[in-house]
Amino acid sequence: MLPTELLINRQNGEEIVPKRLSINPQSCAIATELISCFQEAVGHTQGELDRQLLDLEGDSPDYRLKRGLAHILKNSFSTFEIISPLEPKELRKRVFTLAAQSVPSPGASQATLETLCIALGQELNHEVLPQQINTGLYADLQENRILTQFDDPAPEALLHRYNLSQVQGIFYRASDITINAHRNVPGQYKLLFRYLKLFQLMTYIEGDADHGFTIIIDGPTSLFKPSTRYGLAIAKLLPALLHVTKWSLNTTLQRRDPYSGTIKTGRFSLNDQCGLVSHYPPDKTYDSMLEMAFAKRWESQKTEWILEREVDLIPVPGSVMIPDFRLVHPDGRNFLLEIVGYWRPEYLKKKFYQVHQSGCDNLILAISERLNLEKAGVKLQDIPVRVVWFKDKLSPKTVLEILD
């Protein structure tokens, strides 16, 4: 996504209109030029790359556009690494300690480097050159990081990402968001709700899979203290929403006038005909590494119980609950499994409220022993479903024991 200073939009009455690039030969030429710059910079420092990017900008009035495209390439398609024989901080300590033992001079500096090269070569079991030490001394500075890998996108893909990022930036200052999703297949709803859960957004949900859902999200400026981090979480939801076939979105924005300093209200609307392209995969199999690890360990179990990922939505007042797994036995028995891992108190309070409201008599909760349930206001004796406990990893055997 783009930082605030690279967002470009205009206001038409109360409606906010973000910058959108046309996917045409002229825009593709600009994208291709920037992509080529990054391709040629592989193996060089970020500082050298930044100087090349400034040369490309020149005195062009569209410098913010080029900076925005470069920002996306740098943060989404590039890998920068610190290249040094030792951690730069430790290397500086070793060099300065050794240099303090002699009188400063060009000859003494070279002797210090050669002495340290020999010592490091013995410690690391490979040759270390003076130039590597010189380069590594301040390799932890941002401008000295090396571009080691660049996954070059197609010019059209970069332009689509730019257009999406401009729209995502609108939600940094959102005070409330309403999404209407309707006439979609259940799998699309599930994907959307999983992303809502992943980004820990404060939502109120009404409806059902047959008639559609209305999702109300509290925006970052509706909190007691505006939260940039929460605004970014909302912006990250948009690529997931693009995988839903039928939807519309309306949001209210709180913007500070740059001249008067007063807060002004703006509005923004979007729907499934927007033409934006998502870079998220169409299906997100697991919400966490914890779930993925559990599913892989289940494969090695010798049991008749089948572990299924696709689980029906469970409507509860003001929300929807999507258990992580379903456990099905050939004799017809089935249980729903929800893994409650490492979450903040607000999430836990909401989660256990949903458990109480769901009315499911075949739900199993797998709860991490590391959670502070007391701080979240959760009383263990009031949990109306079966519970299993785990520390770092959830063992399939623990779950199977409660099933039999």
Contacts in CASP RR format, 6 or more apart in sequence:
PFRMAT RR
TARGET T0000
AUTHOR 0000-0000-0000
METHOD contacts of the structure
MODEL  1
MLPTELLINRQNGEEIVPKRLSINPQSCAIATELISCFQEAVGHTQGELD
RQLLDLEGDSPDYRLKRGLAHILKNSFSTFEIISPLEPKELRKRVFTLAA
QSVPSPGASQATLETLCIALGQELNHEVLPQQINTGLYADLQENRILTQF
DDPAPEALLHRYNLSQVQGIFYRASDITINAHRNVPGQYKLLFRYLKLFQ
LMTYIEGDADHGFTIIIDGPTSLFKPSTRYGLAIAKLLPALLHVTKWSLN
TTLQRRDPYSGTIKTGRFSLNDQCGLVSHYPPDKTYDSMLEMAFAKRWES
QKTEWILEREVDLIPVPGSVMIPDFRLVHPDGRNFLLEIVGYWRPEYLKK
KFYQVHQSGCDNLILAISERLNLEKAGVKLQDIPVRVVWFKDKLSPKTVL
EILD
1 165 0 8 1.000
1 168 0 8 1.000
1 169 0 8 1.000
1 232 0 8 1.000
1 235 0 8 1.000
1 236 0 8 1.000
2 68 0 8 1.000
2 71 0 8 1.000
2 72 0 8 1.000
2 165 0 8 1.000
2 166 0 8 1.000
2 168 0 8 1.000
2 169 0 8 1.000
3 71 0 8 1.000
4 169 0 8 1.000
4 172 0 8 1.000
6 64 0 8 1.000
6 67 0 8 1.000
6 68 0 8 1.000
6 71 0 8 1.000
7 18 0 8 1.000
7 19 0 8 1.000
7 166 0 8 1.000
7 169 0 8 1.000
8 18 0 8 1.000
8 19 0 8 1.000
8 64 0 8 1.000
8 65 0 8 1.000
8 166 0 8 1.000
9 16 0 8 1.000
9 17 0 8 1.000
9 18 0 8 1.000
9 19 0 8 1.000
9 166 0 8 1.000
9 170 0 8 1.000
10 16 0 8 1.000
10 17 0 8 1.000
11 17 0 8 1.000
11 266 0 8 1.000
14 265 0 8 1.000
14 266 0 8 1.000
14 267 0 8 1.000
15 266 0 8 1.000
15 267 0 8 1.000
15 268 0 8 1.000
15 269 0 8 1.000
16 170 0 8 1.000
16 253 0 8 1.000
16 255 0 8 1.000
16 266 0 8 1.000
16 267 0 8 1.000
16 268 0 8 1.000
18 166 0 8 1.000
18 167 0 8 1.000
18 169 0 8 1.000
18 170 0 8 1.000
19 65 0 8 1.000
19 166 0 8 1.000
20 163 0 8 1.000
20 166 0 8 1.000
20 167 0 8 1.000
21 27 0 8 1.000
21 65 0 8 1.000
21 159 0 8 1.000
21 162 0 8 1.000
21 163 0 8 1.000
23 156 0 8 1.000
23 159 0 8 1.000
23 160 0 8 1.000
27 155 0 8 1.000
27 159 0 8 1.000
28 155 0 8 1.000
28 156 0 8 1.000
28 159 0 8 1.000
29 155 0 8 1.000
30 65 0 8 1.000
30 66 0 8 1.000
30 69 0 8 1.000
31 69 0 8 1.000
31 155 0 8 1.000
31 156 0 8 1.000
31 158 0 8 1.000
31 159 0 8 1.000
32 155 0 8 1.000
33 56 0 8 1.000
34 53 0 8 1.000
34 56 0 8 1.000
34 66 0 8 1.000
34 69 0 8 1.000
34 70 0 8 1.000
34 73 0 8 1.000
34 158 0 8 1.000
35 73 0 8 1.000
35 152 0 8 1.000
35 153 0 8 1.000
35 155 0 8 1.000
35 158 0 8 1.000
37 49 0 8 1.000
37 52 0 8 1.000
37 53 0 8 1.000
37 56 0 8 1.000
37 70 0 8 1.000
38 49 0 8 1.000
38 73 0 8 1.000
38 74 0 8 1.000
38 77 0 8 1.000
38 78 0 8 1.000
38 147 0 8 1.000
38 150 0 8 1.000
38 152 0 8 1.000
39 150 0 8 1.000
39 152 0 8 1.000
40 52 0 8 1.000
41 48 0 8 1.000
41 49 0 8 1.000
41 52 0 8 1.000
41 147 0 8 1.000
41 150 0 8 1.000
42 147 0 8 1.000
42 148 0 8 1.000
42 149 0 8 1.000
42 150 0 8 1.000
43 146 0 8 1.000
43 147 0 8 1.000
43 148 0 8 1.000
44 146 0 8 1.000
44 147 0 8 1.000
45 143 0 8 1.000
45 144 0 8 1.000
45 145 0 8 1.000
45 146 0 8 1.000
45 147 0 8 1.000
46 80 0 8 1.000
46 142 0 8 1.000
46 143 0 8 1.000
46 144 0 8 1.000
46 145 0 8 1.000
46 146 0 8 1.000
46 147 0 8 1.000
47 143 0 8 1.000
47 144 0 8 1.000
49 74 0 8 1.000
49 147 0 8 1.000
50 143 0 8 1.000
53 66 0 8 1.000
53 67 0 8 1.000
53 70 0 8 1.000
56 66 0 8 1.000
57 63 0 8 1.000
57 66 0 8 1.000
57 67 0 8 1.000
60 66 0 8 1.000
68 162 0 8 1.000
68 165 0 8 1.000
69 158 0 8 1.000
69 159 0 8 1.000
69 162 0 8 1.000
72 158 0 8 1.000
72 161 0 8 1.000
72 162 0 8 1.000
72 165 0 8 1.000
73 150 0 8 1.000
73 153 0 8 1.000
73 158 0 8 1.000
76 161 0 8 1.000
77 150 0 8 1.000
77 151 0 8 1.000
77 152 0 8 1.000
77 153 0 8 1.000
78 147 0 8 1.000
78 149 0 8 1.000
78 150 0 8 1.000
78 151 0 8 1.000
79 147 0 8 1.000
79 148 0 8 1.000
79 149 0 8 1.000
79 150 0 8 1.000
80 145 0 8 1.000
80 146 0 8 1.000
80 147 0 8 1.000
80 148 0 8 1.000
81 145 0 8 1.000
81 146 0 8 1.000
81 148 0 8 1.000
82 88 0 8 1.000
82 139 0 8 1.000
82 140 0 8 1.000
82 144 0 8 1.000
82 145 0 8 1.000
82 146 0 8 1.000
83 135 0 8 1.000
83 136 0 8 1.000
83 139 0 8 1.000
83 146 0 8 1.000
83 148 0 8 1.000
84 91 0 8 1.000
84 132 0 8 1.000
84 135 0 8 1.000
84 136 0 8 1.000
84 137 0 8 1.000
84 139 0 8 1.000
84 140 0 8 1.000
85 91 0 8 1.000
85 120 0 8 1.000
85 124 0 8 1.000
85 128 0 8 1.000
85 132 0 8 1.000
85 133 0 8 1.000
85 136 0 8 1.000
86 94 0 8 1.000
86 120 0 8 1.000
87 140 0 8 1.000
88 136 0 8 1.000
88 137 0 8 1.000
88 138 0 8 1.000
88 139 0 8 1.000
88 140 0 8 1.000
89 140 0 8 1.000
91 133 0 8 1.000
91 136 0 8 1.000
91 137 0 8 1.000
92 137 0 8 1.000
92 138 0 8 1.000
94 116 0 8 1.000
95 112 0 8 1.000
95 113 0 8 1.000
95 116 0 8 1.000
95 133 0 8 1.000
95 137 0 8 1.000
98 112 0 8 1.000
98 115 0 8 1.000
98 116 0 8 1.000
99 108 0 8 1.000
99 109 0 8 1.000
99 112 0 8 1.000
102 108 0 8 1.000
102 111 0 8 1.000
102 112 0 8 1.000
110 130 0 8 1.000
113 130 0 8 1.000
113 133 0 8 1.000
113 134 0 8 1.000
114 130 0 8 1.000
116 128 0 8 1.000
116 133 0 8 1.000
117 127 0 8 1.000
117 128 0 8 1.000
117 129 0 8 1.000
117 130 0 8 1.000
117 133 0 8 1.000
120 128 0 8 1.000
120 133 0 8 1.000
121 127 0 8 1.000
121 128 0 8 1.000
135 144 0 8 1.000
136 144 0 8 1.000
138 144 0 8 1.000
139 145 0 8 1.000
139 146 0 8 1.000
153 161 0 8 1.000
157 277 0 8 1.000
157 279 0 8 1.000
160 276 0 8 1.000
160 277 0 8 1.000
160 279 0 8 1.000
161 279 0 8 1.000
163 276 0 8 1.000
163 277 0 8 1.000
164 238 0 8 1.000
164 239 0 8 1.000
164 276 0 8 1.000
164 277 0 8 1.000
164 278 0 8 1.000
164 279 0 8 1.000
167 238 0 8 1.000
167 270 0 8 1.000
167 274 0 8 1.000
167 276 0 8 1.000
168 235 0 8 1.000
168 236 0 8 1.000
168 238 0 8 1.000
169 235 0 8 1.000
170 251 0 8 1.000
170 253 0 8 1.000
170 268 0 8 1.000
171 177 0 8 1.000
171 219 0 8 1.000
171 231 0 8 1.000
171 234 0 8 1.000
171 235 0 8 1.000
171 238 0 8 1.000
171 251 0 8 1.000
172 220 0 8 1.000
172 228 0 8 1.000
172 231 0 8 1.000
172 232 0 8 1.000
172 235 0 8 1.000
173 220 0 8 1.000
173 221 0 8 1.000
173 226 0 8 1.000
173 253 0 8 1.000
173 254 0 8 1.000
173 255 0 8 1.000
174 219 0 8 1.000
174 220 0 8 1.000
174 221 0 8 1.000
174 231 0 8 1.000
174 234 0 8 1.000
174 251 0 8 1.000
174 252 0 8 1.000
174 253 0 8 1.000
174 254 0 8 1.000
174 268 0 8 1.000
175 219 0 8 1.000
175 221 0 8 1.000
175 222 0 8 1.000
175 251 0 8 1.000
175 252 0 8 1.000
175 253 0 8 1.000
175 254 0 8 1.000
176 216 0 8 1.000
176 217 0 8 1.000
176 218 0 8 1.000
176 219 0 8 1.000
176 222 0 8 1.000
176 251 0 8 1.000
176 252 0 8 1.000
177 216 0 8 1.000
177 217 0 8 1.000
177 219 0 8 1.000
177 234 0 8 1.000
177 249 0 8 1.000
177 250 0 8 1.000
177 251 0 8 1.000
178 214 0 8 1.000
178 215 0 8 1.000
178 216 0 8 1.000
178 217 0 8 1.000
178 249 0 8 1.000
178 250 0 8 1.000
178 251 0 8 1.000
179 213 0 8 1.000
179 214 0 8 1.000
179 215 0 8 1.000
179 216 0 8 1.000
179 217 0 8 1.000
179 241 0 8 1.000
179 247 0 8 1.000
179 248 0 8 1.000
179 249 0 8 1.000
180 212 0 8 1.000
180 213 0 8 1.000
180 214 0 8 1.000
180 215 0 8 1.000
180 247 0 8 1.000
180 248 0 8 1.000
180 249 0 8 1.000
181 188 0 8 1.000
181 189 0 8 1.000
181 192 0 8 1.000
181 212 0 8 1.000
181 213 0 8 1.000
181 215 0 8 1.000
181 241 0 8 1.000
181 244 0 8 1.000
181 246 0 8 1.000
181 247 0 8 1.000
182 211 0 8 1.000
182 212 0 8 1.000
182 213 0 8 1.000
182 246 0 8 1.000
182 247 0 8 1.000
183 212 0 8 1.000
183 245 0 8 1.000
183 246 0 8 1.000
184 212 0 8 1.000
184 244 0 8 1.000
184 245 0 8 1.000
184 246 0 8 1.000
184 247 0 8 1.000
185 245 0 8 1.000
186 209 0 8 1.000
186 312 0 8 1.000
186 313 0 8 1.000
187 310 0 8 1.000
188 243 0 8 1.000
188 244 0 8 1.000
188 245 0 8 1.000
189 209 0 8 1.000
189 212 0 8 1.000
189 213 0 8 1.000
189 244 0 8 1.000
189 313 0 8 1.000
189 320 0 8 1.000
190 310 0 8 1.000
190 311 0 8 1.000
190 313 0 8 1.000
190 322 0 8 1.000
191 240 0 8 1.000
191 243 0 8 1.000
191 244 0 8 1.000
191 282 0 8 1.000
191 283 0 8 1.000
191 284 0 8 1.000
192 215 0 8 1.000
192 240 0 8 1.000
192 241 0 8 1.000
192 243 0 8 1.000
192 244 0 8 1.000
193 205 0 8 1.000
193 313 0 8 1.000
193 320 0 8 1.000
193 322 0 8 1.000
194 284 0 8 1.000
194 287 0 8 1.000
194 322 0 8 1.000
195 236 0 8 1.000
195 237 0 8 1.000
195 240 0 8 1.000
195 284 0 8 1.000
196 203 0 8 1.000
196 215 0 8 1.000
196 217 0 8 1.000
196 237 0 8 1.000
197 287 0 8 1.000
197 322 0 8 1.000
198 284 0 8 1.000
198 287 0 8 1.000
199 233 0 8 1.000
199 234 0 8 1.000
199 236 0 8 1.000
199 237 0 8 1.000
200 233 0 8 1.000
200 343 0 8 1.000
200 344 0 8 1.000
200 347 0 8 1.000
201 217 0 8 1.000
201 218 0 8 1.000
201 230 0 8 1.000
201 233 0 8 1.000
201 234 0 8 1.000
201 237 0 8 1.000
202 217 0 8 1.000
202 218 0 8 1.000
202 219 0 8 1.000
203 215 0 8 1.000
203 216 0 8 1.000
203 217 0 8 1.000
203 218 0 8 1.000
203 319 0 8 1.000
204 215 0 8 1.000
204 216 0 8 1.000
204 318 0 8 1.000
204 319 0 8 1.000
205 213 0 8 1.000
205 214 0 8 1.000
205 215 0 8 1.000
205 216 0 8 1.000
205 318 0 8 1.000
205 319 0 8 1.000
205 320 0 8 1.000
206 213 0 8 1.000
206 214 0 8 1.000
206 318 0 8 1.000
207 213 0 8 1.000
207 214 0 8 1.000
207 315 0 8 1.000
208 313 0 8 1.000
208 315 0 8 1.000
209 313 0 8 1.000
213 320 0 8 1.000
217 234 0 8 1.000
217 237 0 8 1.000
219 230 0 8 1.000
219 231 0 8 1.000
219 234 0 8 1.000
220 226 0 8 1.000
220 227 0 8 1.000
220 228 0 8 1.000
220 230 0 8 1.000
220 231 0 8 1.000
220 234 0 8 1.000
221 253 0 8 1.000
221 254 0 8 1.000
223 230 0 8 1.000
238 276 0 8 1.000
239 278 0 8 1.000
239 279 0 8 1.000
239 280 0 8 1.000
240 278 0 8 1.000
240 280 0 8 1.000
240 284 0 8 1.000
241 247 0 8 1.000
241 249 0 8 1.000
242 276 0 8 1.000
242 277 0 8 1.000
242 278 0 8 1.000
242 280 0 8 1.000
243 278 0 8 1.000
243 280 0 8 1.000
243 282 0 8 1.000
244 272 0 8 1.000
245 272 0 8 1.000
246 272 0 8 1.000
247 271 0 8 1.000
247 272 0 8 1.000
248 269 0 8 1.000
248 270 0 8 1.000
248 271 0 8 1.000
248 272 0 8 1.000
249 269 0 8 1.000
249 270 0 8 1.000
249 271 0 8 1.000
250 267 0 8 1.000
250 268 0 8 1.000
250 269 0 8 1.000
251 267 0 8 1.000
251 268 0 8 1.000
251 269 0 8 1.000
252 265 0 8 1.000
252 266 0 8 1.000
252 267 0 8 1.000
253 265 0 8 1.000
253 266 0 8 1.000
253 267 0 8 1.000
253 268 0 8 1.000
254 263 0 8 1.000
254 264 0 8 1.000
254 265 0 8 1.000
254 266 0 8 1.000
255 263 0 8 1.000
255 264 0 8 1.000
255 265 0 8 1.000
255 266 0 8 1.000
256 262 0 8 1.000
256 263 0 8 1.000
256 264 0 8 1.000
257 263 0 8 1.000
257 264 0 8 1.000
285 292 0 8 1.000
285 309 0 8 1.000
286 292 0 8 1.000
286 295 0 8 1.000
286 309 0 8 1.000
287 324 0 8 1.000
288 339 0 8 1.000
288 341 0 8 1.000
290 339 0 8 1.000
290 341 0 8 1.000
290 393 0 8 1.000
290 394 0 8 1.000
291 324 0 8 1.000
291 325 0 8 1.000
291 339 0 8 1.000
293 393 0 8 1.000
293 394 0 8 1.000
294 325 0 8 1.000
294 339 0 8 1.000
294 393 0 8 1.000
294 394 0 8 1.000
294 396 0 8 1.000
295 307 0 8 1.000
295 309 0 8 1.000
295 325 0 8 1.000
297 393 0 8 1.000
297 395 0 8 1.000
297 396 0 8 1.000
298 307 0 8 1.000
298 396 0 8 1.000
301 396 0 8 1.000
301 397 0 8 1.000
301 400 0 8 1.000
303 396 0 8 1.000
303 400 0 8 1.000
304 329 0 8 1.000
304 330 0 8 1.000
305 327 0 8 1.000
305 328 0 8 1.000
305 329 0 8 1.000
305 400 0 8 1.000
305 403 0 8 1.000
306 327 0 8 1.000
306 328 0 8 1.000
306 329 0 8 1.000
307 325 0 8 1.000
307 326 0 8 1.000
307 327 0 8 1.000
308 325 0 8 1.000
308 326 0 8 1.000
308 327 0 8 1.000
308 328 0 8 1.000
309 325 0 8 1.000
310 326 0 8 1.000
311 322 0 8 1.000
311 323 0 8 1.000
311 324 0 8 1.000
311 325 0 8 1.000
311 326 0 8 1.000
311 336 0 8 1.000
313 320 0 8 1.000
313 321 0 8 1.000
313 322 0 8 1.000
314 320 0 8 1.000
314 321 0 8 1.000
314 322 0 8 1.000
314 323 0 8 1.000
314 336 0 8 1.000
314 358 0 8 1.000
314 360 0 8 1.000
315 321 0 8 1.000
316 354 0 8 1.000
316 357 0 8 1.000
316 358 0 8 1.000
317 357 0 8 1.000
319 350 0 8 1.000
319 354 0 8 1.000
321 338 0 8 1.000
321 354 0 8 1.000
321 355 0 8 1.000
321 358 0 8 1.000
323 336 0 8 1.000
323 337 0 8 1.000
323 338 0 8 1.000
323 363 0 8 1.000
324 337 0 8 1.000
324 338 0 8 1.000
324 339 0 8 1.000
325 336 0 8 1.000
325 337 0 8 1.000
325 339 0 8 1.000
326 334 0 8 1.000
326 335 0 8 1.000
326 336 0 8 1.000
326 337 0 8 1.000
327 334 0 8 1.000
327 335 0 8 1.000
327 336 0 8 1.000
327 337 0 8 1.000
327 364 0 8 1.000
327 399 0 8 1.000
327 403 0 8 1.000
328 334 0 8 1.000
329 403 0 8 1.000
333 403 0 8 1.000
334 362 0 8 1.000
335 362 0 8 1.000
335 363 0 8 1.000
335 364 0 8 1.000
335 386 0 8 1.000
335 403 0 8 1.000
336 360 0 8 1.000
336 362 0 8 1.000
336 363 0 8 1.000
336 364 0 8 1.000
337 363 0 8 1.000
337 364 0 8 1.000
337 366 0 8 1.000
337 399 0 8 1.000
338 351 0 8 1.000
338 355 0 8 1.000
338 363 0 8 1.000
338 364 0 8 1.000
338 365 0 8 1.000
338 366 0 8 1.000
339 366 0 8 1.000
339 394 0 8 1.000
340 348 0 8 1.000
340 351 0 8 1.000
340 365 0 8 1.000
340 366 0 8 1.000
340 367 0 8 1.000
340 368 0 8 1.000
340 371 0 8 1.000
341 367 0 8 1.000
341 368 0 8 1.000
341 370 0 8 1.000
341 371 0 8 1.000
342 368 0 8 1.000
342 370 0 8 1.000
342 371 0 8 1.000
343 351 0 8 1.000
343 371 0 8 1.000
345 372 0 8 1.000
345 375 0 8 1.000
345 376 0 8 1.000
345 377 0 8 1.000
346 376 0 8 1.000
348 371 0 8 1.000
348 373 0 8 1.000
348 376 0 8 1.000
348 377 0 8 1.000
348 378 0 8 1.000
349 376 0 8 1.000
349 377 0 8 1.000
349 378 0 8 1.000
352 376 0 8 1.000
352 378 0 8 1.000
352 383 0 8 1.000
355 363 0 8 1.000
355 365 0 8 1.000
355 383 0 8 1.000
355 384 0 8 1.000
355 385 0 8 1.000
356 382 0 8 1.000
356 384 0 8 1.000
359 384 0 8 1.000
360 385 0 8 1.000
361 385 0 8 1.000
363 385 0 8 1.000
363 386 0 8 1.000
364 385 0 8 1.000
364 386 0 8 1.000
364 387 0 8 1.000
364 388 0 8 1.000
364 399 0 8 1.000
364 402 0 8 1.000
365 383 0 8 1.000
365 385 0 8 1.000
365 386 0 8 1.000
365 387 0 8 1.000
365 388 0 8 1.000
366 387 0 8 1.000
366 388 0 8 1.000
366 389 0 8 1.000
366 390 0 8 1.000
366 394 0 8 1.000
366 398 0 8 1.000
366 399 0 8 1.000
367 373 0 8 1.000
367 387 0 8 1.000
367 388 0 8 1.000
367 389 0 8 1.000
367 390 0 8 1.000
368 389 0 8 1.000
368 390 0 8 1.000
368 391 0 8 1.000
369 389 0 8 1.000
369 390 0 8 1.000
369 391 0 8 1.000
370 391 0 8 1.000
373 380 0 8 1.000
380 387 0 8 1.000
386 402 0 8 1.000
388 394 0 8 1.000
388 398 0 8 1.000
388 399 0 8 1.000
388 401 0 8 1.000
388 402 0 8 1.000
389 398 0 8 1.000
390 398 0 8 1.000
END
